[in-house]
Amino acid sequence: MPRAYYSTVIDQPASTVWRAIRDFGHYSWAGTGIGARMEDGKAGDAVGGIRRIATAGQPARQRLLAHSDAVELGLGCGRELDSFAG
């Protein structure tokens, strides 16, 4: 199965960025007006939790692969992107 990955550079301190995106269940930081919610009542920092993103077309689901508040070398949020309904 193909896997999609995305990377970008943000010109802000890591601690500032982490405060905005730490909760995987929230997507408001993206400024797109797209809603998101965690499936099965999981917390936004639960590794393995799935975030469902409401899009104009088919909803997207993203699984949180890793989460760490240790931001010494970068942000501690890993995502596996799944584009399927269900």
BELPEJO-V517175 format. One record per residue. N is the residue number from 1. OMEGA is omega in degrees with one decimal (NA if undefined). NEAR is the number of other C-alpha atoms within 10 Angstrom. D_CENTER is the distance of its C-alpha to the mean C-alpha in Angstrom with 1 decimal. Layout:
n: <N;N>
omega: <OMEGA;OMEGA>
near: <NEAR;NEAR>
d_center: <D_CENTER;D_CENTER>
//
This chain:
n: <1;2;3;4;5;6;7;8;9;10;11;12;13;14;15;16;17;18;19;20;21;22;23;24;25;26;27;28;29;30;31;32;33;34;35;36;37;38;39;40;41;42;43;44;45;46;47;48;49;50;51;52;53;54;55;56;57;58;59;60;61;62;63;64;65;66;67;68;69;70;71;72;73;74;75;76;77;78;79;80;81;82;83;84;85;86>
omega: <178.1;177.4;178.9;177.4;-179.0;179.4;177.0;175.7;179.6;-176.2;177.7;175.4;-178.9;-178.7;177.9;179.7;-177.6;177.0;-177.8;-172.5;-174.1;-179.1;-176.8;-179.2;179.6;-178.7;-177.1;179.8;-176.4;177.9;-177.2;-175.1;179.0;179.5;177.6;175.2;176.4;177.9;175.1;176.4;179.6;175.5;-178.6;176.4;-178.8;177.7;-177.0;178.4;-179.0;176.5;176.0;-179.0;177.9;178.8;178.8;179.2;180.0;178.4;176.6;176.9;179.5;179.3;177.1;-175.6;-179.3;179.4;-179.4;175.7;175.2;-174.7;-176.9;-175.6;-178.9;-177.6;-173.2;-177.9;177.2;-178.8;171.8;-174.9;177.1;177.4;176.6;177.1;176.5;NA>
near: <4;6;8;10;9;7;5;5;5;8;7;9;9;15;15;9;14;18;11;15;17;18;15;25;23;18;18;13;11;10;7;8;11;13;13;19;19;21;15;9;9;15;15;20;18;17;18;15;21;27;24;21;19;15;12;7;6;12;15;18;21;20;20;20;15;15;19;12;13;11;12;9;7;11;17;15;19;16;19;17;18;17;14;10;9;8>
d_center: <20.1;18.5;15.1;13.3;11.9;11.3;12.4;13.8;15.9;15.6;19.0;18.2;18.6;15.8;16.4;16.0;12.7;11.4;13.0;11.2;7.5;8.4;7.8;4.5;7.0;7.8;7.4;10.9;10.4;10.2;13.8;13.9;15.0;12.7;12.0;9.4;10.4;10.1;12.8;15.9;15.6;13.3;12.3;8.8;9.7;11.3;11.0;11.5;10.0;9.0;7.1;9.7;9.5;13.1;14.5;18.1;18.7;17.4;14.2;11.2;9.6;6.8;7.8;6.7;9.6;10.4;10.1;13.0;14.4;16.8;15.9;19.3;18.5;15.0;11.5;10.8;7.2;7.6;6.1;8.9;9.2;11.8;13.7;16.0;17.2;18.2>
//
